Amino acid sequence: MERRVLLAVVLSMAVLYAYQAFLAPPPADPKKAAQQQPSAPQAPGASPAPAVPDAPAVSAIPAPQPVVADGAEREVIVETADIQAVLSNRGARVVHWRLKHYLDDQGKPVDLVPSELPLNQPTPFELAFEDPQLTSRVNGALFHTSAPARVDARAASQAVAFEYEDVAGVRVRKEFVFEPRDYLVTFSVDATEGDRDLRPAVAWGPGLGDAGAAAGGGSFLTGNVVQPPQAIFHQDGKVVRLASSKVAGGSPHEGDLPFAGIDDHYFLAAAIRSGKTRVEYAALTVPGTESTQRQFLVQTFRFAKPTGVKFFVGPKQFDTLRRVDPELVRAINFGLFGWLSVPLLGVLTWLYSYIGNYGWSIVALTVVINLLMFPLRHKSVVSMRKVQGIQPQVKAIQDRYANLGMTDPKKQAMNTEVMNLYREKGVNPAAGCIPMLLTFPVLIALNAVFSQAIELRGADFTLWIHDLSQHDPYYVFPLLMGATLFWQTKMTPSTADPTQQKMMLFMPVMMTAIFLRLASGLAIYYLVGNLWAVGQQYFTNWLIGPPAVAVARPAAERRIKKAGSGRTTAAESEK
């Protein structure tokens, strides 16, 4: 039976390694990305002229005089319950999108609009026309707005409109409607030149600018890995993710997309339910040292109807995404065991609503899981105790066939005798493996929760643990987890030979090495689970008492008993 357990453990670890090596999206190689030249996508359906607008440049042809415009550059600050958005009347664009409830590593609100970018890169909601001169002129124009310097949208939706018109007949109107909650803005644009509808593309500049993403994340066997910005869109019933290295020179993506945008480890900027949409992506690497170099993506949308398009720009927080659009929760990359990660996250957040601390909520979740597994684990220990009790009889059967080769047909008789003995004693040798096998899917699913769910980002526990999504800085919990796993392994009933027992004792060492770089929340879960298992083992041992070991009778005693019953064989009589 221990061979099966050992095989199950080895196979489970092999599956985990294979998943990380071949199925999980690998982190982008920053050195390779550094070799990529900053590029910009072309406008969908346009000629080779770039769709990403350049910074205002001096043109050889004098720009037409504006008719509707402001005389000076100014900013409009919009406050909602969740964000602070800063809009500039130059190009009627967003220059800051600060999240009030999430801080970066400097303790400041995360800003999803990157700063210190090259001047030729767009900012969110700039426009891209087929004519590059018109693109430069419009995005550099000082739009007129009647909005005050500060707009309060914390209690009700508020609209901020910008208008521009020049003597050449170009007229552009942009409108932003900010929702009080859930990081939503509805965007509309109307651009005409005389009687001609220009239908410009809408650019979301290099994103995402959350330096705080480096404050979390991790994956099994690979330690802490932060996902850089990548393209993400929902098409034909599945979510497609493209790393920055895969979008260079790629074709545009078009269709009735439930959502399309850019995401990174914790945040998302996407257009939602925008109807027939064409979206293009381009990669941008901002040069710097190995520690300061940044990767971004530029996305450009062309909407069939560019009015009333809803954008979500905020955290990949499960409940928030579900309120905005149930399909949007698929932007959280829980991986292969997402079907299990989602309910586990739901239970964890429910416990948090009562406890108020995610660390203690993890402890409570561990207790709940182990309570559910209590009957199965109890039955497993009882089964293993029965196997241990009849082991001398099994050994006696194996000894009688010890001289036979592995390919000898008579070996089948040995297996038949052993299975008959198990059946006679009411023993299921596989029952002891089931609880161990069940814990691995839960472990993988919880690892996805702790490394991907933004709820755990920056969550305090106690003393030195200030971020449950990060590894323990002093490795206290992983080491305690390894010690309790060794304790549990030593006291578990075993019928394996000494070599197999030593191999089983190696598992705590291997698991400790893995957990050193995993999220501290996962180490806490496994530590509490081990302590529970040890306590249950002691309770079960007290409940069922010491093992009743059946000792195989010597051959001479068996012959005497058979002679008394008249069943002595001729071969035994001769002996």
Phi, psi and omega in degrees: 000319180297329176298322179293319178299312180299318178297320179297318179297313181298316179295321179297316179294325178294321178296317178299315181295317180296322179297313181293325185281326189242335184252319182292142181294123182286151176294149181293146179274109184296328180292320178292321180294330181295335181281348179282139178278141176302129183226165180228146181284157176273154178296136181301128178078005184263175175285183183300355178299138183292141179277332180286123185289140174277168175294155179307127182233155179285122182262151177293332178264126180301137180289141177301147180292137177287147176255316175243110182191165175267157182273345182216154179284137176210168182241152175239124181257123181249126179251124168245183179293337188244335186226163165235110181258133178247119181249142176252143176283350174282104184080358181051062187230166178267127180252341175215143175221089188263134180265119187291331188262004182227131184249151175272187184288355175261003181080013180255157178302136178298130177251117183278000173256114184297148175250171178056045176261162174304147186296337183274010181261143183282163169247165188303137176074019166288160184251153179230116179258167177293330178269114182297329177296317178294321177302313180295320183293315183291316183287344175262355183285152177267097182294152175269137175217142177263005181291145175289173181295330178230133180241125181263109178244028183282336182252331182211158179298142179227140180254140175234119185246145177231140181226146176215140176209142177233176186289345179280000178092005178279126180228127181229133175230127176243142177224133176244127175245113184266129176275149182297328184225171170071022167060037185250142171220137177256126188244137176224143177221138176229114183232125180225157172230099190068236178267001185267129176278120186279332180046066182287158170279156181248126182257139167249115188297184184310128181210164003258153187262041182263091177299338180288353178298335180290357182273015180188174175110149177181160179216156184298132176074348182245358179074202184283119179230125179260128180283121176287170179305140178216158176285141178215133176206155182255117183217134177054040174081003179224156180266127180253131177240132181232122176292162182300329180289345183263352185264345182297123179071009181284161180280156177293161180244129189223145177152186176274085189271122175303323170203154179205136180178210179234137172225164170227207188301319188236348190231161187215138170233113188210148170275138187239132174046052186269010183077205181292121188225144173241126183232138177235152181233150173217147182267149177219128174244122177273118185299155178170187177288175182299330182271336183256349181296137183235147176249140178221167171233145174248132178237145180230126181254141164235114184263141175298326178224096187278043176232140179067030179277126183268132177242136170253125179226095184184199185281152175274062179269126194304308183296323178296312179299321181293324177294321182291311180194123182305328180289339185291339180296342181287353175289339176282122187269079179280348175083205189298327183256033178301327179300335178262328181296321184298308178295327177296319177296321178299316178294320181297314180291328176295316177297321180297326180297338178260323186273320178084007178216125184291330178297310179289333175294324176296319177300314180296320178297321178298319179296318180299313180299316182288331173296320179294327181270358184304309182298320181293319179292322177298314179298325179295316180295318178298318180295317180294325177295320178295319178298319179295325183291326183262009183300321177301323178291321177297319180295323179295320178295316181296324181295326181294337181249016186295331184277355180275145177287163183295332182267000181293129180301334181291346178298331179298328179296323178299313180299323179295318179296317181296315180294324176295322178296316178301318182292321180296322183270358180068042184247135173247102185295340181274349185296330181289341182276336190299311181300321180295319180293326180290333182288335184291314175301321178296319180297316180294317180296319179291325176300320177296320179297310185291332183266339184249329185287125181291343177302329182270351181293119179071015182280126179282151170242281179195154176052252188267354181269106181247001178205105184289347177274351179258161177290157178297119184296334180251003176060026182291309183293320176299320180292319176295322177299315178298320180295316180290328177293322176297317178300313180296319181295320181295325186266356179287133178305135184222141175238015183281161176286165184305323180296315179295323179297321178295323178294322178295325179288346177283338183300317177301324178295316180296316181294323178297317179299322179292317186286347181302327184250006179270169181304137181298331177299324179291321177296322178296316179302312184290324178297311180296321178297321178294317179298320177298315182297320178296315179298319178293326178297316178297318181297316180294319178299320179291324185288318185263352177079179182291155181292140175265101186275124176274124182260129179293132181287147176300158182300319181298319179295323180294323181291322179295317181295321180292324179295319179297332181264001179078017185249018180288131182279162181297322181295321181288328180294322179296328180288000000 
